[in-house]
Structure formats: structure tokens, C-alpha cells
Amino acid sequence: MIKHILIFFFVLSMSPNIFGQDPIFSQPNISSSYLNPALNGIFQGDYKLHVTYKDQWFTLIGAFSYKTEYASFDYKINPRDQNVFTLGASLINDTAGAGGFRQTRGHVGGSYAMQLKGGDYGKLSQYLVIGTQIGLGQNGVDNEALWFGRQFDIFNEEINTSLDSGEPIPQDLNYTVGPYLNINLGVAWYAIKTRRQSYMAGASLSHINRPLISNYGLATDKYRSRFSLHGGGRIMFSSDLGIAPLIVLNIQGPQQILQLGSSFLYDLVYLGESGFRVGSFARISNGQEGLGFEGITVSAMYERRNVQIGFAYDFTLSNLRVASNSLGGFEISVNYISPGQSNYDQPRVPGL
């Protein structure tokens, strides 16, 4: 108990100004529709089912760690047409800390991919995609599960919630806010030359309408819009070996986090259409000491036909490594993609 209390005050001492922000996934290209609504239909197949689970800071705060679950479903209408419309739906649930602060949002939306420049296979074909999401969200917090400094009994070295917290929080207040309207918008460009070479870039803006999310009735407490930029590609050096570089920048209010790195690809096309990916990604963010390395992520993925199973783990490099033993959190993701009548030798979407 004393260890967790000391860690709690250690974290506060490093961050006197604390701001909320959206959860950031360790494998942003896997949870693609969360990164950018325009990426809803960017997969080689007719429909895709995706699930991700992330647990952050378990080594630091145990059962009160930050847990995020995300699920999405995308369905293409007439996927073999030159221009393709994709319908999508997603659900995210994020729970953080001892007070059980949670945010749950569900969205429906769509994307439209237009071919800008075509050509024979082996020449660069370019596409522009516009996507949007609209949905409802709800936030809440279990205020009765929280305790404050005045409620720590120094003599007995224990928490005593019967003591006055000294906080101006009405006990009869409803700590749940919502449902509120939430709107996201994104755009993406991608180009394909061959099965071995493709590129992509995009931008998105989440929470465009900046909904009110205060659990305590504050009219000024609105969701900050999150602006995301991303780019990547797939470059195969041979029929079975290649790389997939990726860079993602998220800006939300004063928070900025940059993820950049690459996965190494090894395709076993002649062994049940299997493949492996192993990668490493650096995280750079603006902390209390300015811009610096916040952590590093290692990831691995196994692909077999229409199923992808990914795993990632975060290692902490910031000052928080002292309390967390340099450990961060793990993330697991699963994709199921219906191949339909896809032509893998002449793909119409990038192989990211």
C-alpha cells in the first residue's frame, strides 16, 4: 500500500499539469479506422473484423492500470468497382485509474475511395479516400472509489475515507456525462506500383464538434480535438523479404506524441500463405522536461491467409521508468479479413 502511495505522489510531482487525451495504440496501423476514418476500407478483401486489447502501466498500478478495448467492422460495397464505398462501425471502451474513469464511444461511418490515376500493372496507380464517422459517447467516474491526501492517516499509515476530503465535490452529483455527439473526419492518399511496392499518407481530425465531457458540470470542459498525421508503405526486396515503415503524429491540445519505426516482413507464400512481421517503434512526446524519447515498442505479427494476430509491448524510457521498472504495457490485436475474389498478384489496396 505504501509503495502505491509513493508512486502516486511521484507521478504527480513529475506532472503538476495533467491533461486528458485519447488512448494511443502501440500498433496504430492495425487499429486503422481508429487512426483515420478514411482507412476503413484499406484492406485486401470484402470485409474485415478487428479487435484490440491494450493494458498500460500494470507493473506500476496493478489492477488500476489503463485498459482499452477496441472493435471495428468494415464492409465494402461492390469491392471490385473502380471506386469503392465502405461502411464501417466501431466501439471503444477505455478505463483508467482507481477512480474507474471510463470513456465509451460507438461510431458508424463510411469511406469512399476514388481512383485518381490508373495504368497498367507496374505503373503507379493513385487513389484518394475520404472518410467520416459519427457516433455517441459517454464518460463516467466512480468518485466514491477515490481518496485524497487529507484522507490518509499518517499515524496508522492507512487510508481512511471517513475523513473529510476537503474537496468541493457534491456527493449527490451524477458523475456520468452523455450520451454526447462525436464526429470524426479523415482523408488518405495511397499509391500502388506492384505487389511489392505501395505507399500511403493521410490526416484525420477527431472530435471535430468538441463535445462537453465534464463529470462535474463544468461548461468549459470540452473534448479537445485530436489531429493525426500518418505515412507509411510496403517495400519488398524479394518475393518473401521486405519492410513496412510507419510514422504517426498525434496532436491533442498540449499533448504531442510521435511514433516512428518499421516492421520487417517475411512472407511464406508457398507455405499456406503465411507470413511474419517483427518491428520496433520509437515514441517521442513532449513531457515535463520537454520533447524527448518516452518509450519504445516492439511488435510481432503472424499472418495466415485471412487471419492476422499481433502482439506489442511498450518499454518506458522517460523518468517514469524508475517507478515502473522500465515496463509499460502490452497490446494484442486480431484481424479477420474475408478475401472474397481479391487478386493478390495485382492488388488495389496497399499491403500495409
Buried (B, 14 or more C-beta within 10 A) or exposed (E): EEEEBEBBEBBEEBEEEEEBBBBBBBBBBBBBBBBBBBBBBBBBBBBBBBBBBBBBBBBBBEEBBBBBBBBBBBBBEEBEEEEBBBBBBBBBBBBBBBBBBBBBBBBEBBBBBEBEEEEEEEEBBBBBBBBBBBBBBBBBBBBEEBBBEEBBEEEEEEBEEEEEBEEEEEEEEEBEBBBBEBBBBBBBBBBBBBBBBBBBBBBBBBBBBEBBBEBBEEEEEBBBBBBBBBBBBBBBEEEBEBBBBBBBBBBBEEBBBBBBBBBEBEBEEEEEBBBBBEBEBBBBBBBEEEEEEBBBBBBBBEBEEBEBEBBBBBBBBBBBBEBBEBBBBBBBBBBBBBBEEBEEEEBBBBBB
